[in-house]
Each structure stands twice: as structure tokens, then as C-alpha cells.
């Protein structure tokens, strides 16, 4: 099944029509699947393809995509909502983790989920069924640390 077919199928299953605007936004998300684009960044990319499309349509479409489980909205504490497309074939309900560089703003995905054993402990100890978790690590990426070390700006510990 093609990505466009997945879009149409998911929209229909949830009682929505497939529109040109929704398709364009979906294509932008697919083309940038390894990035965490903000609404404004998505809008700018869509506007290059369709200058008549408004930002309100982009906001509404992303909200719809989030409601029906096509995208995940991240908050990386930068004042923007950032979106990541979810794989239609994935049965994984947990989100992966992210490393956030406080110097350059780079977002690095951590593919491994090391939280499973901690979740089991928490579920048993608190009699609580965990459905999902969000983990963000903040720090300084290797590139920024290397620049600091080259410039002598970082104190050795």
C-alpha cells in the first residue's frame, strides 16, 4: 500500500475526506520524516507548492492528523509544536526518546527504548498501567562540545 493510500484509508476510517491540502501536508511530512518540523516550517514548505493555502489550514490539518494518530506532536521547550509522522505499519505505541542540544537546538532521536524495565517496576509498585511515556534529555551535542573545546570556552572537569 502506498503512502497516499495509507492517508486516504486512515482519513476514511475516521470519517474524513481526502483533500488536496491534506495530501500536500502529508507529503511534506513524509518527505521530512526524519525531521521534527514546526507548524510554521510545514506551512512554508507547503506554501512553496501551493501559495494559496493558508496557515489556518495547516494548523487544522495537523490537529486532525494528531487526533487520528497520523502524527505525534512534540514539545521540545522551544515555544513551538513540532510534528513527527508515525509509521502506518507500526504497532509500537511508545514514542522514541530525544536528545535536545541547548546550544544549537539540534534534536537527536534515540532509537532504543531503555525505559521498559523501569515501566515494569512502576506498574507493579504503583498498580498503574503505563500506556506511553515521553523522555527528553537536554544537554550539549558533540558538535557543540567540540567547538567549545576548540575555542577553549568549556572548563575541564
C-alpha positions as CSV (number, residue, x, y, z in Angstrom):
1,X,0.0,0.0,0.0
2,X,1.4,3.4,-1.0
3,X,1.8,6.3,1.5
4,X,-1.0,8.1,-0.4
5,X,-3.3,5.1,0.0
6,X,-2.5,5.0,3.7
7,X,-3.6,8.6,4.0
8,X,-6.9,8.0,2.2
9,X,-7.5,4.8,4.2
10,X,-6.9,6.4,7.6
11,X,-8.9,9.5,6.8
12,X,-11.9,7.4,5.5
13,X,-11.7,5.1,8.5
14,X,-12.1,8.2,10.7
15,X,-14.9,9.8,8.7
16,X,-12.8,12.4,6.9
17,X,-12.3,13.1,3.2
18,X,-9.0,13.2,1.5
19,X,-8.4,16.7,0.2
20,X,-5.5,18.2,-1.9
21,X,-4.4,20.3,1.2
22,X,-4.3,17.2,3.5
23,X,-2.4,15.3,0.8
24,X,0.1,18.1,0.4
25,X,0.8,18.4,4.1
26,X,1.1,14.6,4.4
27,X,3.6,14.5,1.5
28,X,5.7,17.2,3.3
29,X,5.7,15.2,6.5
30,X,6.7,12.0,4.6
31,X,9.5,13.9,2.7
32,X,10.8,15.2,6.0
33,X,10.1,12.2,8.2
34,X,13.5,12.4,9.9
35,X,12.9,16.0,11.0
36,X,10.7,17.5,13.7
37,X,9.1,20.3,11.7
38,X,7.1,23.1,13.4
39,X,3.7,24.1,12.0
40,X,5.3,27.2,10.5
41,X,8.1,25.2,8.8
42,X,5.5,22.8,7.4
43,X,3.4,25.8,6.2
44,X,6.4,27.3,4.5
45,X,7.2,24.1,2.6
46,X,3.5,23.7,1.6
47,X,3.3,27.3,0.5
48,X,6.2,26.6,-2.0
49,X,3.9,24.1,-3.6
50,X,0.6,25.9,-3.2
51,X,0.9,29.6,-2.5
52,X,-2.9,29.9,-2.0
53,X,-3.0,27.6,1.0
54,X,-3.3,29.4,4.4
55,X,-1.6,28.7,7.6
56,X,-5.0,28.1,9.3
57,X,-5.5,25.1,7.0
58,X,-2.1,23.8,8.1
59,X,-2.9,24.1,11.8
60,X,-6.3,22.4,11.3
61,X,-4.8,19.6,9.2
62,X,-2.0,18.9,11.7
63,X,-4.6,18.9,14.6
64,X,-6.7,16.4,12.6
65,X,-3.6,14.2,11.8
66,X,-2.8,14.2,15.5
67,X,-6.3,13.2,16.5
68,X,-6.4,10.3,14.1
69,X,-2.9,9.1,15.0
70,X,-1.0,10.1,11.9
71,X,1.4,12.4,13.6
72,X,2.8,12.9,17.1
73,X,3.1,16.4,18.4
74,X,6.3,17.1,20.4
75,X,7.0,19.9,22.8
76,X,10.8,20.5,22.9
77,X,10.5,23.6,25.2
78,X,11.4,25.9,22.3
79,X,7.9,27.5,22.1
80,X,6.9,25.5,19.0
81,X,4.8,22.5,18.5
82,X,6.8,20.1,16.3
83,X,5.4,17.1,14.4
84,X,6.7,13.7,13.6
85,X,4.9,11.4,11.2
86,X,4.0,8.0,12.6
87,X,4.5,4.9,10.6
88,X,1.2,3.4,9.5
89,X,2.6,-0.1,9.8
90,X,4.0,0.3,13.2
91,X,2.2,-1.3,16.2
92,X,4.5,0.5,18.5
93,X,2.6,2.8,20.9
94,X,5.6,4.2,22.7
95,X,7.4,7.2,21.3
96,X,11.2,7.1,21.0
97,X,13.3,9.4,23.1
98,X,15.1,12.6,22.1
99,X,18.3,14.4,23.0
100,X,18.0,18.2,22.8
101,X,21.1,20.4,22.4
102,X,20.8,23.6,24.3
103,X,23.4,25.3,22.2
104,X,22.4,24.7,18.6
105,X,18.9,23.3,19.0
106,X,19.7,20.0,17.3
107,X,17.2,17.2,18.0
108,X,18.7,13.7,18.1
109,X,16.5,10.6,18.1
110,X,17.3,7.8,20.5
111,X,16.0,4.6,18.8
112,X,16.5,2.3,21.8
113,X,13.8,2.2,24.4
114,X,15.6,1.6,27.7
115,X,12.5,2.5,29.8
116,X,10.7,-0.9,29.5
117,X,12.2,-2.3,32.7
118,X,11.6,0.9,34.6
119,X,8.0,0.8,33.4
120,X,7.5,-2.7,34.7
121,X,8.8,-1.7,38.1
122,X,6.5,1.4,38.2
123,X,3.4,-0.6,37.0
124,X,4.0,-3.2,39.8
125,X,4.8,-0.8,42.6
126,X,2.0,1.7,41.9
127,X,-0.6,-0.7,40.3
128,X,-0.6,1.7,37.3
129,X,-0.9,0.7,33.7
130,X,1.5,2.8,31.6
131,X,0.3,3.5,28.1
132,X,3.1,5.7,27.0
133,X,5.9,7.9,28.2
134,X,7.8,10.9,26.9
135,X,11.5,11.3,27.7
136,X,13.6,14.4,26.7
137,X,17.3,14.6,27.6
138,X,18.7,18.1,27.4
139,X,22.4,18.9,27.2
140,X,25.1,19.8,24.7
141,X,25.7,17.8,21.5
142,X,29.1,16.5,20.4
143,X,29.5,19.1,17.7
144,X,28.9,22.0,20.1
145,X,31.1,20.4,22.7
146,X,33.9,20.1,20.1
147,X,33.5,23.7,19.1
148,X,33.7,24.8,22.8
149,X,36.8,22.7,23.3
150,X,38.5,24.1,20.2
151,X,37.7,27.6,21.3
152,X,38.7,27.0,24.9
153,X,35.3,28.1,26.2
154,X,34.5,25.0,28.2
155,X,36.1,24.3,31.5
156,X,37.6,20.9,32.0
157,X,36.0,18.9,34.9
